[in-house]
Amino acid sequence: MGGALALDAAWLFAAFLIVLVLAAVGIATRRFLLERGGGTVECGLRRPNGSWRLGLASYQREELCWFGALGVLLRPDVVFPRRDLTVVSRRPPTDAEAASLGPGMIVVECRLGEDSENPGPASAGSPGQSRTVELAMEEAALTGLLAWLEAAPPGFPIWA
């Protein structure tokens, strides 16, 4: 009886390890698929009155797509249309923020314009509404964000 119980416990532990390894492989595969197209950076996101969420930002032709770090889908959690995204300010993280974001991050406050093209659950804003979000990224990633915004066609706002 004791041997059968030990064998069952060993199988249960092995099954748990297999599930854990499959989850890790799934997360790594998702990240590889998101990064293979290039233009991705590690980026934290905080909405007004929210907490920081870690993830990846991907620069697309006309939008910045943000993917949560532990998501399972290849669809972005939030989409920021390029024409509606304006950098308002930048600052170093507070001590509490640095503990959750990691070293070397810079917090960038962005305003989302009033004419968002993609209202809906995955959109960062809705028509007729101006909101702010904060993005946390490394200095080099911030330089890339500013260059991406400056490379926009004429008429796009960059700085408030």
C-alpha positions as CSV (number, residue, x, y, z in Angstrom):
1,M,0.0,0.0,0.0
2,G,2.8,2.4,0.9
3,G,4.7,1.6,-2.3
4,A,1.6,2.4,-4.4
5,L,1.1,5.7,-2.6
6,A,4.7,6.7,-3.2
7,L,4.4,5.7,-6.9
8,D,1.2,7.8,-7.2
9,A,3.0,10.7,-5.6
10,A,5.9,10.3,-8.0
11,W,3.6,10.3,-11.0
12,L,1.8,13.4,-9.7
13,F,5.1,15.2,-9.2
14,A,6.2,14.2,-12.7
15,A,3.0,15.4,-14.2
16,F,3.4,18.7,-12.4
17,L,6.9,19.1,-13.7
18,I,5.8,18.4,-17.3
19,V,3.0,21.0,-17.0
20,L,5.5,23.5,-15.6
21,V,8.0,22.8,-18.4
22,L,5.3,23.1,-21.1
23,A,4.2,26.4,-19.7
24,A,7.8,27.8,-19.7
25,V,8.3,26.5,-23.3
26,G,5.0,28.2,-24.3
27,I,6.0,31.5,-22.8
28,A,9.4,31.4,-24.4
29,T,7.9,30.4,-27.8
30,R,5.4,33.3,-27.6
31,R,8.2,35.7,-26.8
32,F,10.3,34.4,-29.7
33,L,7.4,34.7,-32.1
34,L,6.7,38.3,-31.0
35,E,10.4,39.3,-31.2
36,R,11.2,37.7,-34.5
37,G,9.7,40.5,-36.5
38,G,12.0,43.0,-34.9
39,G,11.0,46.4,-33.4
40,T,10.2,45.0,-29.9
41,V,11.3,46.3,-26.6
42,E,10.7,45.4,-23.0
43,C,8.1,47.9,-21.8
44,G,6.1,48.3,-18.6
45,L,2.6,49.8,-18.9
46,R,0.5,51.6,-16.3
47,R,-2.9,53.1,-16.9
48,P,-4.3,55.8,-14.7
49,N,-4.8,54.6,-11.1
50,G,-3.5,51.2,-12.1
51,S,-0.4,49.1,-11.2
52,W,2.5,48.4,-13.4
53,R,2.3,45.5,-15.9
54,L,5.4,44.1,-17.5
55,G,5.4,43.2,-21.2
56,L,6.7,43.9,-24.6
57,A,6.0,46.8,-27.0
58,S,6.2,46.2,-30.7
59,Y,6.5,49.0,-33.2
60,Q,4.3,48.5,-36.2
61,R,3.8,50.8,-39.2
62,E,1.0,52.9,-37.7
63,E,0.6,51.7,-34.1
64,L,2.5,50.6,-31.0
65,C,1.3,47.2,-29.8
66,W,1.7,46.2,-26.2
67,F,1.7,42.6,-25.2
68,G,1.6,41.4,-21.6
69,A,4.6,39.3,-20.4
70,L,2.6,36.3,-19.4
71,G,-0.1,36.3,-22.0
72,V,-0.8,33.3,-24.2
73,L,-2.2,35.0,-27.3
74,L,-0.2,36.6,-30.1
75,R,-2.7,39.5,-30.2
76,P,-1.7,42.7,-28.4
77,D,-3.4,43.5,-25.1
78,V,-3.4,47.3,-25.9
79,V,-2.9,49.1,-29.2
80,F,-1.7,52.7,-29.3
81,P,-2.4,54.4,-32.7
82,R,0.7,56.3,-33.7
83,R,-1.2,59.5,-34.6
84,D,-2.8,59.6,-31.1
85,L,0.3,58.9,-29.0
86,T,2.1,62.0,-27.7
87,V,5.0,62.0,-25.2
88,V,4.3,64.5,-22.4
89,S,7.2,63.9,-20.0
90,R,9.8,61.5,-18.7
91,R,11.1,60.9,-15.2
92,P,13.1,58.3,-13.3
93,P,11.1,55.7,-11.4
94,T,10.4,56.1,-7.7
95,D,12.1,53.6,-5.4
96,A,8.8,51.5,-5.3
97,E,8.5,51.5,-9.1
98,A,12.2,50.6,-9.6
99,A,11.7,47.6,-7.4
100,S,8.9,46.2,-9.7
101,L,10.3,47.5,-13.0
102,G,13.9,46.7,-12.6
103,P,17.0,48.8,-12.9
104,G,17.7,51.3,-15.7
105,M,14.1,52.0,-16.6
106,I,12.7,55.5,-17.4
107,V,9.0,56.3,-16.9
108,V,7.5,58.1,-19.9
109,E,4.1,59.8,-19.6
110,C,2.1,59.6,-22.8
111,R,-1.1,61.3,-23.8
112,L,-3.5,59.5,-26.1
113,G,-5.2,61.8,-28.6
114,E,-8.9,62.5,-29.0
115,D,-9.4,60.7,-32.3
116,S,-8.5,57.1,-31.7
117,E,-9.1,55.0,-34.8
118,N,-9.6,51.6,-33.0
119,P,-12.1,51.9,-30.2
120,G,-12.8,48.7,-28.4
121,P,-11.4,46.4,-25.8
122,A,-7.8,46.2,-27.2
123,S,-7.6,50.0,-28.0
124,A,-5.9,52.4,-25.6
125,G,-8.5,55.1,-26.0
126,S,-11.9,55.8,-27.3
127,P,-13.2,58.6,-29.5
128,G,-13.7,62.0,-27.9
129,Q,-11.5,61.1,-24.9
130,S,-8.0,62.2,-24.1
131,R,-6.2,59.9,-21.6
132,T,-2.7,59.4,-20.3
133,V,-0.7,56.2,-19.8
134,E,2.8,55.6,-18.5
135,L,5.3,53.5,-20.2
136,A,8.5,52.2,-18.6
137,M,11.5,51.4,-20.8
138,E,15.2,51.6,-20.9
139,E,17.0,54.7,-22.2
140,A,17.8,53.0,-25.6
141,A,14.2,51.9,-26.0
142,L,13.0,55.5,-25.2
143,T,15.3,56.8,-27.9
144,G,13.7,54.3,-30.3
145,L,10.2,55.3,-29.3
146,L,11.0,59.0,-29.9
147,A,12.6,58.2,-33.2
148,W,9.6,56.1,-34.2
149,L,7.3,59.0,-33.3
150,E,9.5,61.5,-35.1
151,A,9.6,59.4,-38.3
152,A,5.8,59.6,-38.5
153,P,4.3,61.4,-41.6
154,P,3.9,65.2,-41.2
155,G,1.0,66.3,-39.1
156,F,1.5,63.7,-36.3
157,P,2.0,65.2,-32.8
158,I,5.2,64.1,-31.0
159,W,5.6,66.3,-27.9
160,A,2.9,68.1,-26.0
